[in-house]
Each structure stands twice: as C-alpha cells, then as structure tokens.
Amino acid sequence: MSSGLAVWCLLLLPTGAHGFGILPGKSLNHLEITESAILDTAVRACRALAHADGAGFTSPARPFTAQAVAAACDAPKSAKSFGHAITSITLRNIRVDIRHALNASFHFDDEMFVQGRRIITEGIGVVKASNKAGNFEAARQKLGEILHPLQDFYSHSNWVELGNTVPNPGLIRPDAHLGNMADEGRATCRSCDGDDCRGNILEDVIEERVLTSGYFGVVPFLSTKPKRKCSHGGAVDQTSTIEPKGGINKDTFDSSHGHLHAEAANVAITATSELLEDLRAAAGDRPFLQMMGISKGSSKALCFVIDTTGSMSDDIEAVRTVTSSIIDHSVGTDDEPSLYILVPFNDPEFGPLIKTTDPNVFKNVINSLSATGGGDTAELSLSGLQLALSGAPSNSEIFLFTDAPAKDKQLKSTVIALIERTQTVVNFLITDSTVISRRRRSDDVQQRHRGITASDAQLYRDLAQASGGQVIEVTKSELPVATSIITESSSSSLVTILQAARSPGKADNFSFIVDETVINLTVYITGRAVTFTLISPKGESQQSTDTTGPLITASQSVGNFKTLRLKREVGLWEMRMASTNPYTLKVIGQSPIDFLFDFVEASQGPFTGFDALDTRPRAGVSGSLLVSLTGSDSATLTEVALIESAGSEEIKGVVEPQGSGRFLVQVDRIPSVEFVVRVKGQNGSVSSRASSIIFQRQSPINFRASNLTITADSNSILVPGTPFSVPFSVMTNGTGGNFTIRATNNQRFDSTSPTSLFLETGNSTNGTVTLSAPLNTPSGTDVTLTIEAEAPGGEDTNYVVMLFSIVNTVTDFTQPVCQILSVQSKCSENCSLSTWELSVRVTDGAEGTGVERVSLRQGNGTMNTSLAAGNENITLVSYSASCCAPDMELLVVDRVGNVGSCFYTLREDSPAAISLSTKVTQSLFLLLSMVLLVLNPLH
C-alpha cells in the first residue's frame, strides 16, 4: 500500500516499497485486495445463479484464479474477458495513486472523510447507472477509481486502531453515520518513540472512538499540517518530520503502523466485497457478471454495421441468413455470442446503436431492416463504424457491409484511434465495387452502378489493415458464400497466430508456430493473383495450384478472399507468398491460451512507477508493456516482440514475471513505423518445462507510435444540461508549427474546441474541449471523446480517448421498505404436506424514485408481484412455500439502485422469528408486523 492501501509496485513504486509480485510474507496491495474481492463475489454470484436455475455448483479450489472461476461458472470461454475486466478495474484503481497522488480526498488523508465518502458514493451511483444501461466498460473504470479510496480508508485512518474488525458502513451510503470525526482543532497524535509508532495516537482519541487520519505532503519545507495532528508517515511524507513526528499509515508491514497492516488489508478486502455485493444486488446476478466479463457461451459480441440504402437489399438478406444460422446453431452452446450489436447507416443518417443479449430480439431487429433511399454515391460508413467501436466491448470483431464509398473520410484517424484503444478487428464486406465491375459488368451497367473506386476501397483497406481485419470484395451473388467468415469468427476461443500484410505486394516468407492446444487451424488470404507454397513442420509442401495435397484439407475462394483449412500438425509452419498485388495473410485457430496487453509509461509525478496509456506510445524511445496470459494457470511468457508490419524487423523485450499470469515487458525502442505485438511462451509446469508446449500468439491490431504527446484528465461524471470542460495539453518532440486539433464524440453532443494549436519543440500547449449533454440524456449513457492532434502535413498524429458517464443528480439515498399485509400458515407436524403464505407491500417512500425490481434472494417457494391499483409506487408481493422451507428473503431495488432486503422466518429459534401456528390471531398478526426484519440495507 503506497499513498494507497498498498502498492501495485509495477504501476506505483514509491521509496521502500516491495516488488510488483507479492512474495510470501510480504505486504498485500491494491491489486491483490481488489482481485481477491472480485473473484470471491463472482463465485457467490455464479453459485446463486446456478441454484436459481436448479443446477449444482462446485466452488473452485483456493486460491481462486480467473480461469478457475470462469470454469466453475460454466463459462470457461469467458476467462479472457474476465481477465480483461479485472485488469481494467485494477489499472484504474492504481491510476489514482499517480494522477491523484496529492489529492487528499482520494486517499482519506488530512481527515478528508466527508470528501472521500462523496467520491465513493457518487461513483457508486455512476457504476449502478452504467450497469443498468449495459455500459459495462464505463462501470468498470469508475469502479476501479472508487475502490482505491475505499481501501485507503482502512490504511490511512485510525479505524483499525479503534478496534474495528468490520468495514465502516458509512463509506458507501451518503446518509449514514461515518463516525465521530475529529474536529479541526482536536489533538490526535504524539511523536513516535524513534521508529516505534505503536502508541502515537492519543489515548483519549482511542477511548472516545474519535476518527482521524494522517496528513500528507511531499514538498520539502512547504508541506504543513495543523498542530498536534497525525501524519501519514514514511520517507516520502514531509509532514512526518513535523511535530508530532512519525505516522499512522498501515500501507505495508514496514509502515509506521505496519504491525496492523494485515488487519487493515483484511478489513479492506471485506469492504471491497461489501461494495461489490451492493452493486451485484442493484444490478442482478447476470448483469453483474456481465460487467465482470463472465457470460455463458463465447463471450464474444456479434456486431454488424450495415448500409441500408436502396441497393443493399441483397446484402441485408445475406446478413439475415447468416444471423439466423449463427443464432440457430449457437444458442445454448459454447459459441453463443454474449452480445448482439447493430448499427445501420446511410446518408444523412446513421445509428442508433442497438445492443441486446437476446438473440430473438436481434433476429427481429435484423429482419426489420429495409433498404431505401441513397440518392448519391457516398454514405456515412465511418460514422456508423465510430458508433459501433464506441459501443462494442474491447477485443470485439465488427463486420461492415456496404457497396458505397465513405462520405465521412475525415473520420479515418478517429476510427483508427478507436481501433487501437479497443483492440477491435474490423472486416469490410464490399459488394460490386468498380474494381470488380470492370471485370464482370458491361459498360452500361457499370455507369448505372454506384460502386466503390479503387481509391475509395483503399480507405477501407487501410482501416482493415490497422485492425487486422479483411476487405472482402465480392459480387452481391457471391456475398452469401463470403459470409462464412462471420460464422467462423463467432466461434469461441478464436486466437490469432499470425497476421501480415504487404502493400505493395512482394514475395515474402512467413513462419508460425502451432501448439497442441490449437484446433481448427485456418488461413485467410485476400488479394488478386496471389500464389503461395505451404510447408509443414515435417517438411511436406503444397502449392496454391494444387487442388489436392497433404496439408490443405479444404479450401474456398470467393472474390478476392481465399480460406484454407490446414491439417492439424504441431510445430513450425512456413508460408511462402508471391504477388505483385497487395495481399493480406492471417492464420487463426481455436485455443484457450491467449493474451491481453496494455502499453504503460513511467510516471512523471512524485512516485516512480507506470501508468496505462490512453494514447499512442512515444516513437523511437524505450517503452513498456503489461502483458497478461489467459486460458491457462500454468502458462508462462518467454518472449515478447514488436514486429514491423510492413517488414521483418523484430524488437524483442525483456520479460519480467510479476505473478498471477502478468508480465512486465521492457523494450529498448518503440518502432517509428506500424507494428504488431507477438508473444511466445510455454504451457506446462516448471518441472516439465523441457517437454512443455511452445505457443505463439499475435495481436491482430497494427499499432503506431508518435512523437506527439497528448494528455487530458477530467472528472468522469457529466451532468445533463451542464457544460463539461476537458482540459488537454499537447507537446511535440519533432518539428514545431501549427498543429490541427480534432475533437469528436460518439453521441454527437454539442462541443467546442480549438481547431489548431501552435507548438514549439519540447514545450506544451494547452486547450479545452467543452461538451454539453442534452437535458433529456438518460442516466448511465456514456460518451467517448477522442481528441486528436495532427502535425503539419499530416506526418504524425496522436490522440487521447476518454470515456465519460452521464448521470443525473441523485437525491434518493434511502432503501425501499417492506410491510406485512397478511400471513397464513397451515403448518403441521409433517411439513411436506403443509404450506404457508405471506403478503407484503413494498414501497420506496414518499420522496423515493420508486421500486424497480423485487426478487427472491432466499427461499424456494413461489413469488408473484403486481402494482397496487392506482399507485405505481407500491408493489404488492405474494409468496407461498412449503412449511419445510421456513425462510424467505426479498431483495428490493429502487430506480436509482438503492437496495433493501426483507427477511421472514417461521423458525421459533430465530432471534426475531415469526412464529406461526395454525391459528393466527389478530394480536399475533400485529406482532408479525412489528418484528418484520429489514436486514443489512445495501445502498
């Protein structure tokens, strides 16, 4: 724990901190605290879902891992997306120590209790609203940010010193009591006895249970604190040298109050779990698990961006056919998509983004599409793609259908920025381009057709190459055959083994390793007049002209697109390509082993360490990546290389294991040209490493570095109708001059920003983007803002991509309540032959937002709900169950996510039992009404 409960030392390494990987006996950190709570809560949610479905549940062995938990949840294909969610949350948690290092409110320093709680409770509201709207990435980012101060409270305050072993409930509820907070003039500490700070908190503070925290400052001679107040402590904290000297933080075992580190960390884990349980209750088990990246099926989204102008009727019919086929064959299997997304576009309209988890709803939406209009040639294809990239989960695959050029070519760099940040693959299925038409159509037909010229098609090729996707050019009659790529891409556990492109085309040799976990090995080739020779690990070969051979088990050609199915053979393969035309080569397969990564950079703040980048890395200098392996708890990374996309140069990094399947990779130089990331490793235990499997995986995305640096930071909560400012700064290490500035957002909110900034080499220049969301924007809506800077002549660009949540001001902080209306019991000695019934009225109070959902948390009886006649704010609940099931608990959620639980029991030995007999008297009924339990209301 650093200027936080603990240090995830890769991302924040202050003086005296331990390493990123936590060794036995060393301090716990934010990473471990957060991950432990997430894994535990996910297990509880999966167990509850299994029991609700009448299925069994086997808890994984401890210590939990993302792979083991996903498998126990009957969602083994979700291991990668679950790992991505955990990484996203923990990176945002750690970022607080870098970007808000000196903001006391984010760490509960300087007795900032009310301010720290406000950060947490406002953030909880954002997470709940985002979950409700299905915007899970925004929910994860905000969740990570608020978990940091929540965890810091137990290390930086004296909560543990006061003898508390359970969390402070007031931290996650704005209307709850935080504790007896110290007045500004209240003395709280004495100086430590040398290095011994065990008794430095004053006795009267402990006896009167006064809540305090340490003051913190890093600037020598300028850091101050009020008289007789406690300090945070440690070598970085300059206030710890001011009387009273020393500190009270429990960040590590070596901290001022390190003797209480374990106790503080354990309470922080419990507090994190309680907050997650509150979010789970508000969202429901299934949406909560979706936020965590866990869903049955493939965990992949099926995402279409479709031109709906008049000439696209055949294309739309092909999409209907392939959609029905995928849904009909995948529902209930490991290949079932976890999410379905559609964005229609034409001109002058595009959108809306339609997102659903219901396959039948998606079928209906696709079936309702019609092809109309389209008076001119070009359409808003990039606007539709921008919307899809902003709304689809990271690591998705998008299919765009069109027969027209892009009218909004100015969005090219914005789309590439979103591709890089979301690591999403984009495939273009282009029908009847003029390139095809010249070969297959008569001149008069060609003149009537609104097709895509070669230069127009190049835009789509550039975007596809940036994302590692394909541009498939076919006639409309060939499209149904070409859509087989969609069916293949929707398969679960799809991994990229090799991705390459050559433009202009040239002869080149490509090698790739196939390991024993890979099945359904497939090669995609796009291009005209491309020949190849394929060589297997055993030395067998087959040429493209061979219709039969030992290596290719099946092949298919349509338009410029060729698919090859290879025999399964482990080892080093080689593909020798030859063509003077541009071509792409992609090798994929199905395997549980894959990887995730982020570019990270050294912090420039008071703490040394690394922060995840929201921009391109800096070109030509050293850089770092944080890599996570997924799909195997025994896999390890042996090599990470940055491969030039248009050449063969490799820049290999130094791999440093960090524990839990994570690796820090340091490279001497980030390429100045486009590059991909390739990893190699072994899957097996250390003892059997000599014979373990060697695997190769590659990022399909082509990344770019930049000599421009662009940074931005702002409050992530946007209130409708209120102008929202996002300050940013741009610096260049190249030639100065007037730099073009572009700011776009996916919601088309009104915005203002400078169109250019003058930069001098090595100096920063500031600007501001101002956004305004309409008053009727629903809570939970998210907006993706992309700010781009382009050097004079367009030779260099960089961007920063930011995600904001729109949340209306919340004034309802009270949980719903229950009131018994009637109880009937017919219980006898043989409980299996008798039943009991309960009728309850649920309300949210006169000032509440209203009850949204009532569910059964405990009990196996039958529950029905209905709205009271003439009053939509009252929900009536009826429940009946066997007398053998005497316990029942309702979970009640209002429209802003306040949660209450109402518990009823027939057990006579319960402390507050509702004891029912076959004769219920009026006085007993009154007693029942009085002893209604509202247990542990969860905000």
N, C-alpha and C positions, 0 to 999 in steps of 0.2 A: 504494500500500500504506500503510495508516494504522497504527493499533495492530493492523495486519494486514499481510499481504504487500503489499497495495495498497488503495487506497480506491476503492470504487464510490461516487463522490462524491455522487451523489444521496442515497444511503442512509447515507453517513457522510462528513462533510466536516470534518475537523479543520483546525486552523490551517495555512495554507500549502499545502493540497492543491490539486490541479488539478481541473478540471471533471469532471462525470459522463461526458460524451462524451470519449473519448480522442483527442486530436488528434495528427497526425503528429509524431513525435519526443518525445512526452510519455510519462509512466510507464505501465507496464502495471498492471492492477488485478485484484482477485479475480474480478470479472465476466468479464474477458477471459481470464484464466487458466483459469477453470472452463469457460466456454463453448467455448474452443478445444479443451480436452481432451475434452469431451463429444462435440463434432462429429467429431473425429478417431476416437474409439473407436467411435462409431456407424457411421462409414464402414467401419471394419475389420470390425465385426460383420455388417454388411449384405453386404460382399464375401464373407465366409466362408459366410454362408447361401446366397448366390447360387451359389457354387461347389459347395456341398454338394448343391444342387438341380440341378446341371448346367447352370446358366444363366450368361450373361455378366454382367459388372458394369462400368459406366462411372463412374469417380470424378468427382464434380462439380468444377468449377473452383474454385481457391482465390482469395480467402478463402472458406471454407465458410460457408453460411447454413443455418438450419433448413429453409427452403423447399427449397433445392437438395439438401440431404442427404436429406430425405424423398422427393423425386422420384427421386434416384439409388437409393434403397432400394426402389423400385417401390411406394411408399406415399405418393403425393402428397397424399392426403386426411388424412394424419397431421400436416401442417405445423402446425396449430393445437395439437393435443395435444402434439406435440414441443416447440413453443414454450412451452406451459404447463409442461412438465416442467423445461425449462431455467430458466424464471423461478422456479419453486418451489425448485429447488436453489440458485440464486444468491441468492435472497432469504434463505434460511436461512443461507447462508454469511455474508452481510453482517450478519445479525442478531447474530452472535457478537460483533462489534465494538461493538454497542450494549448488549446485555443481559449480556455477559460481558466488558465493556471492561477491568475491573480484576482479572479472574481470570487470573493469570499462566499457569496450566496451559493455557488455551485459546490461548495465543499463544507458548508456549515462552519466555516471559520469565523472569527470575530463576533461570535454569538449571533450570527445572522440566521436565527431559527425560523422566523416568520417568512423571510425572503426565500430561504432554502425550501421550505414547505411549498411556497407558491410555485416554484419551478416544478416541483414534483406533481402537485395536484393539477396544475394547468396542463402539464404533459400527459397525465393520465387521461384527461378529457380529450386530448388530441388522439391518443392511441385508440381510445374507445370509438371516437367518431370515425377514424380512418378504418378500423376494423369493420365497423358497421357498413361502410361504403365499399368494402372489399379492396381498399388501397393498402395492401399489407407492407409494401416497402416503406412507405411513409410511416406506418405504425412501428416498424422495426427500428427505423432511425431515431424516432422520438423516444422509444422505449430504452434504447441504449443510453441516450442522453440523460434520462431521468434516473436510471439505475445508479449512475455514478454518485450523485449527491445522496441518494437514499443509503447507499453503502457507506459513504464517507461519514455520515452522521454518527455511526457507531464507533468509528475510529477517532474522530476529531472532537466529539463531545465527551462529557463525563457520564453518559447514560449507563455504561457498564460499571464504572466506579461506584455508581449509586446502588449497585447490587441487582440491576435488572438483567434478567436472562432471556427475556422475550422482547420482540420489537415494540417500538413506540407506535400505537395505532393512530396517533395524531398526525403522522407524517403523510399519510395517504388520504386524509379527509380534512378539507379546509374548515369544517365546522366542529372538529373535535379538539379536545384539550391537548396541547403539546407538552405541557408540564409547567413546573414552577420556574420560569425563566429568570435568570439573574438580571437585576436592574443594572443600568449603566454604571452606577457608582458602587456597586456591590463588589467587595474584595472577594476573590475566588482562589488565589494561589499564593504560596510562599516559594522562595527559591529552593531548588533541589539541593540535596546534600551531595555536592560534587556531581557524579554521574548517576547517583541514585535518586530517582524522582518518585519513588513509590508513595511518599506521604506528602507530596507538594500541594495537593488540593486541601483547602482549609476544612477543619473538622465540622464547622457549623454549616458549610455548604453541603457536606455529606449528610449530616443529621437532619437538616431541613429539606433535603432532597431538592436542592436548587440546581437547575440545569444551566451548564456553562459550556463553552468551547474555547479552544486556543486561538490566539491572534497569530497572524502570519504575514510576513513581509520578506522580500528578497533583496531590496536595495540597501546597501550599507549606508549608515548614517542618516537615512531618510525614513526607514521603517520604524513605526512607533506603535504603542498600544496604551490604553488607559492604565492608570496607576493600579497596582495590586491585582492585575488580571493575568490569567494563564496565557502561555504561549503554546503554539503548535509544537515547536521543538525540532531539533535536527540541525545538521550543518548548513542547510540552505536557508533556514528561517533566521533572519537577522533580529527578530524581536526576542528570540530566546536568550540573547546576551544582555537584555534589559531586565532590571529587577521587576518582578521576581523572575529569576533565571530558570532555564530548563523548559520543559514542555509536557504535554499530556497525550500526544498522539500515540496511537497503537497500530501504526501502519505496518510495521514489521516487528519481528522479535527483538531487533536491535534498537527500536524506537524508545523514546523517553518512557512510555508506559508499555514497552514491549512485553512485559510479564502478563499483560491482559490481551495480547494480540489474538490468541486463539479464541478467547471468549468473544471479542468484538467481531471477529470474522464469522464465527458460528451464528451470532445474532444477525449479522448482515445477510448470511445465506437464508436464514429463516424469513427475514424481512423481504428479501427479493422474491422468495417463494410466495409470500402472502400477497405481494403486489401482483405477481403473475396469476395467482388464483383469483384475484379480483377481476383481472382482465378476462380470464377464462370464463368466469361466471357471467360477466356482462356480455361477452360475445357468443357463448355457447361452445361446446367442446370442438365441434367440427371447424368453425371459423377460427378458433384459437389455434388449432393445429395447422390450419392453412397459413396463418400468419407465421408459424414456425416452419413452414415449408414441408409439412407432412400431409400427404394425401394418398389414398389408395390409388393404384394404377401407375402410370408412367411418371407422374409429377411434372409432365411437360404440358405446355399450352398448345392448342391448335389455333393458329392465328392467320386470318385471311384479310388482305387489303384488296378490294375489288373495284375495278372501274365499272360503273353502272350505266354508261352511255349506250345509245341505241344499237351500236354494232357489237355489243358484248353479250348478246343473248346466248350464243353457243358456249361462250366461256362460263357464264353463270350456270348453265345447265351442267357443264362438266364439274363445276365446284359442288353443285347439289349432289351429283352422283358420287364423287369421292368422299364428301362429308357423310352421306348416308352409309357408304361402305365402311368407313373408319368407325363410325358410331356403332353400327350393327355388329361389327366383328370384334370391337374392343371393349364394349361396356361389360364390366364385371371381370375384366382380365387385367394383367399387369401392363397392358398397352393402352388402357383407357386414359385419355387426356384428363388432366386435373382442372383445366380451364379452357373455355372456348371464347375466342375474340374475333370480332368482325368490325372492319372499318370500311364503309363504302365511300367512293369519291367520284366526282365528275367535274363539271365546271358550270356554275361558280361555287358549288358546294362540296364539302367533304365532311365525313362523320355522320352521326355521332359514333363514338366508340361503344360498341355493345359487348358486354362481358358477362358471362354466365358460367356456372358449374353444371347446369342442367343440360344434358345432350339433346333432350327433346325440344327444349326452348330454342337451342341453337339451330336444330333442324328447321324449326318453324321460321326462324329469322332468315335463314338462307333461302328457304322456299318462298318467302315473301318478296325477295329481291326481284326487281324488274329492270329491264334495260330500256331507257328512254332518253331522249334529248341528245345533246352533244353536237351542237351546230358547227363548232370549229374543230380544229385538229387536236390541239393540246388539252390536257386535263391536269387537275391538281393532285397528281400521284404522290409527290413528295410531301404534301401537306397531310394526306392520309397516312403515309408511312411514318411521318413525325408523330402523329397522334397514336399510332399503334406502338411505336417504340417507347413512348412515354407511358403507355398503359399496360404493356405486357410485362411479365416478370423478367428479371435478368436471366441470361442464358437461354432465351427463347429462340424459336425459329419462325420466321414470318414468310408468307407466300403472297406476292403481289401479282395480280392478274391485270393486264392491260393490252390494248392494241394501239395506244396513242403515246406520243412523247409527253414529257413533263412540261407543264406551263409555268411551274414554280421552281425553275432551276436554281434560283438564288438560295434555296434551302439546302443545297447539296452539302455544304460544310456543316450545317446544323445536324443534318441526318447522320453524317459520318461521326460527329461528336457523340450523338446518342448511341450509335452502334458501338463505338469504343467503350463508352461508360457502362452500357448494359450488357456488353459482350453477347449481342444478339446476331444471329445469322439471318440474312435476308436473301430470298430466292425470287427471281423475276421470271414469270411465265408470259412471254410476249408472243402474241399471235399475229401472223400475217404482216410482219414488218416489210418494208420495201426491199430490204435485202433479200428476203425470201421471194417477194413478189416478182422481182426482176427475173428470177429463175422459173417461177411457176405460174405467172399470170400473164395474160395478154396485155398489151399497152393500154387498151381502153379500160380494162378492169383496174389496172394499176392507177390510172388517173382518177378513177372514182373512189379509190380506197384511201382512207385517212391514215396510212401506215406510218411506221417509225423509220426515219432515215438512219444511215449508218452512224452519223454523228449523234443523233438522238439516242440510239441504242448504246453508244459509248458511255453516256451518263449512267445508265443502268448497270453496265459492266463495271464501271468504277465503284459504284456502291456495293455491288455484289462481291467484288474482289476485296473491298475493305472489310466486309463481314464474313468472308469465307463461304459465300453462297454461290449459286449458279444463275446464269442468264440462259434460259431455255427458249430458243426461238423455233416455233413450230407453226404450221397452219392450224386453222380452227378445227379441222377434221382430225388432226393429229393430237390435239390437246388431251383428249381422254387417256391416251397412252402415256403422255408425258406426266400426267398427274400421279403416276405410280411413285414418284419421288416423295410425294406428300405422305402416302401410306407408309413408305419406308422410314421417313423422318419422324413419324409419330410413334415409332417403336420405342420401347423403354430401353434405358441404359445405352443409348447410342453415343459412341465416342469417336473423336477424330484422331486418326493415326498419322495422317499426312495431308497437307494442304499446300498446293503450289499453283502459281500462275506465271505465264510467260507472255508478255506483250511488249514488243512484237515477238512472234513465235521464233523459237530456235530449238535445235536439238539439245537435249539435256537428259541427264540420268538422275533418277530419284530412288533412294533406298528407304525402306521402312521395316520395322521390327513387328512381328505378330507374336503375341504371347498366348499361352494356353487358355486364358480366360476369354479370349475373343471368339465370338461366333458370328455367323452371317457376314463374312468378310466381303465388302462391296467396293467397287471402284466407280467413280463418276468422272467422265471426261466431257468437256464442252469444247467446241471448236470445229472448224471446217478443214477437211483434208489432213487429219491428224493420224499418224501411224505410230505404232509402238511395238516394243518387244518386252514381254513379261518373263522374268527369270525367278524361279522359286528357290527357297533355301537349299534344296537338294540339287540345284543346278539345271533342272528342267526348264525349257523355254517354250513360249508360244507367241507367235506374231499376230498382229491385228488382222492380217489377211487370212489367218487360219480359222475356218468355220468350226472345226473340231480340234480339240487338243487336250493335253493332260491337266492344264491349270485353270481354264475358264469353264465353269460348269454351266453357265447360262449367260446370254448377252442380249441386249436390246438397244436398238438405235431408233431415234425419232428426232427429226430436225437436226439441230447441232448437238444433240445430247445422246451420250452413249453410257449404258450401265453394264458393268461386268460383275458376275458372281464368281468368286475365286474359291478353289478348293481350300479346305482348312489345313494349313501346314505351318507349324511353329518355326520361327527363325527369321533370318534376314532376307527380305524380298528386294528385287530391283525392277524398276520400270524405266525403260529407255524410250523417251518420247522424241518424235521428229515431226516438225511442221514449220512452215514459214508464216503461218497464220497464228493469231493469238489463240491460246488454249488455257484451260484450267485442268488440274488433276486433284482429285480428292479421294482419299482412302478412309473408309469408315467401317465400323463393326459394332457389335454389341458386347459390352463388358461392364462388370460392376465397378472396375477401377477407373477413376477419372481424377481430375484436379481442378482446383479453383485458385485464383491468384489476384493480388492487388499490387499495384505499384505503390511504394511508400517512399517518403523522403525524410531526411533528418530535420528535426525541429529546430527552429531559429529562436525559440523562446528561452525562458530561464531554465528549462530542463532539457537535457540531451535525450535523444530518442527519435522515434519515427512516427509519422502521421500518414494515413492513407490519402492518396492523391485523388482529387476530383477533376484533375486536368491531365494534360499530356506531361510525361516526364521530360526533363531537360536533355537536349541532344548533346552528344559528344563528350559527356562527363560521366563519372561513376553514378550508379544508381542501385536501387534495392527493390526486391520483390518479396512479398509474403505469400508463400505457396502452401496450400492445404491439399493433402491427398484424401480422396473419398472412396468408399466402397470396400475398404479392407483395413482391418485394425493391425495387420501385420506388414503392410506395405511400407517401404521406405524410399526416399528420393536419393538418387545417386548423381544425377546430372540435370542441370537446367541451362538451356542455351537460348540466346536471342538469334534468330536466323533471318538474314536479309531476304525479303520476299521475292525480289527480282534477281537474286544472285545466290551464291552458296556460302558466303562468309558467315561463320558462327562465332558468337561471343559467349563463351561459357562462364558461368558464375561459380562462386564459392558457396557451397550449400552447408548451412549450419542448422542441424536439428534443434527444434525448440520444444518438442514434446507434443503429445496429443495429435500427431499427424501433421504438425505445422513445421515449416522450414523457412528460415530467413536466407535469402539468396543475394549476394553482393556481386555486382558486375563492374568491371573496370570502366566500361564505356557503354552508354546507350547509343545505338546506331542513329545516324542522321537521316537514314532512309527508312522506308517501311520495313517492318519486321514482324515475325511471329514468335511465339514462345513455345518451345518444345521441352518436354521433360522425359527423363528416363529413370527407371527405378527397378527395384526388386520386390517381389511379393512372396514373403515367407519369413520364418523366424530367423533370428541371427544364427542359431546353431546349425541351420540348414541352408545358410546363405549361399554356399558354394553351388548348390543344386537348385536354388530358388529361381522363380520365373523372372526373366527380364522383360519389362514392358516399355512401350513408347506411346506417348500421347502428345497432341499438339493443339494449341489454341487455333480455332478456325479464323479468328479475328486478326486482321493486319493492323498493327499499331504504328503510330507515328510519334516521334519526339519533336521538340520545339525549342528554339532559342528565346521564345517569349515566355514570360511568367505572368499568369493572371490569377489573382486571388480575390475571394469575396467571402463575406461572412455576415449573417444577419439572423435575427430572431426567426425561427422557422414557423411561427404561427401568424397567419394572415387573417385579419378580421374583415368580413364583407363590408364594403362601403367606406373603408378607411384606407387612405393612401399608405402604401407599404414601400419603404425605401431599402434598397440593397446596394450599399456602397461596395465598390470594387477598385482594384488597382492593377495596373499593367506595367511591366518592365521588360526591356529587351536587352539581351547580351549581344545582339547583332547591330546592324546599322540603324540609326535613328531616323525620325521623319514623322509624317502624318500616318497614323495607323487607323484603319477602318474598324469601327465598333458596330457589332450587330447584337441585339438582344431580342430573343423570341421566346414565347411561352406557348405551351400546347393547348391552353384553354382560350386563347385569343382574348385575354383580358387586356384592357387599355393599359398602355405603358408608355413611358417616356425615358429616353436615354440619349447620351451623346452619340453622334454618328461618326465622330473621329476624335482622336486624341493625339497630341504631339508628344513624341517620346524622344528623350536623349539616351544614348547608350549608357546602361548601368544605373539609370535613375527611374524611379517610379512616377507614374502619373495617375491621378485618381479620377473616378467618375461615379455616377449613381444611376441606377435603374429604379424607376418608381412604377409600381404595379397597383392596380385597383380592381378588386373583385366586385362584381355587382352585388347589390344588397340581397338578392334572392338566391345567391350561391349556397347550396346545401352544405351543412357541416360535414366534414370528412372528405370533401373534394380535395384533390391535390393538384398542384400546378408545378410543372417542370420548367424552370427558367434556364435558358442557355445563353451565356454571354460569351461572345467571340471577339477576338482581336486578330486583325489581319495586317501583315506588314505591307509596306508599299510595293506594288507589283504583284502581290499575292504569293510571294515566295515562301512565306511562313505564316502559319496560323496556330492559335491555341484557344482554348475555351475553358470555361468552368460551368459545370452542370449542377444545378441546385434544385432540391425538392422541398416544396413548402406545403403546409396543410392549411386549409381554410376552415376555421372553427368559429361559430357564432358564440357570443358571450353567454356563459352558463351561470344561472343564478340558483338552480335547483341542486342542492347538495344533500338532501335528505333521502333516506331509503324508503321504499314502499313499505306499507304495514298491512297486517292481516287481522281480521276479526271473525271469530267463530259465529256462525248463524245457527247451526243446529248440529247435533250429534245423535246418532242412533247406533246402538250396539245390540247384537243378538248373539254375543259370545257365550259358548257353553264349554263344558269340560273338554269336549272333542273339538278343538279349534278348527280342524279341517272341514267341519260341517257347518260352520257359522261365519258370519261376516260382520263388519262394522262400517259405518258410513259417516262422512263428515262434509259439512257445507261451510265454506269460508268466503268472506268478502275481502277483496284486496283493493286497496286504494293507494294513491300517491300523494295524498294531502291536498289541501285547497290551493297551495302555491306550487304544487309539483307539475311536472311536464306530462304526467300520465303513465299508466302501466303499459309497457310494450310486450312483455313476454312473461308467462308463468310456466314453469316446468317442474317436473318431479325430480328432485335430487336424490331422494331416498324413498324406498317403498316399491312394491311390485303389484300394487293394485291398479285400478282404472281411474283415470282423472279426466274430467271434462271441464272446459271453461266456456264462458259466454259473457257478453257485455250486459250490464244491467239496463233494463228498459228505460230509455230517456236519459241515461247518464253514461257517456262513453268513458268517464274517468273511473268507473267502478267495474271491476272484473269479478264475476262470480265463479267459484270453483267448487265442484262436487267431486268427492273421492270415495271409493268403496274398495275394500280389501278383505281378504281372509283374516280371521282372528289369529291365525298363525303368523301373520305379518303385522305386528302391533305398532311399528314405527313408520312415520311418514314425515318427509320434509319437503316444503315448497321452496323453490328458488324464484324470486320475483325481481324483474329488471324494469326500470323505467326508461323513458325515451332518451335520456342522456347517459345511461349506463350505471346509475346508482343501483346497488344490489342489496336486497334483504333476503333473509332466509327465515322461514317459519316452520318450527318443528312441533310435531304432535306425537304422543306415545300413549299406548294402553298399559305399559308396564307399571306395575304397582311399586316396584323397587326403584324407579327413576326418581331423582331428586325433585323433579317437578312433573311427576307423572299425571296424565289424565286417566284416572282410574274409572273404567266404565263397567257397569254391570248390566244385566238385562232390564233393569228398571232404572231409567234415568229420570230423576226428579227435577223440579224446577230449580231447587236450590243447588243441585249438582250441576245443572246447566250453567248457572251463574258462576259457580266455582270454575267450571271449564273455561269460561270466557276470561276469567281473571288470571288463570295460570297459562294462557297462551304464551308460548316462548317465541321470541324473536331473537335468534341466536346469531352472534357474530355478524352484524350487518357489514357488508362489504361495499365500500364506495366504488 
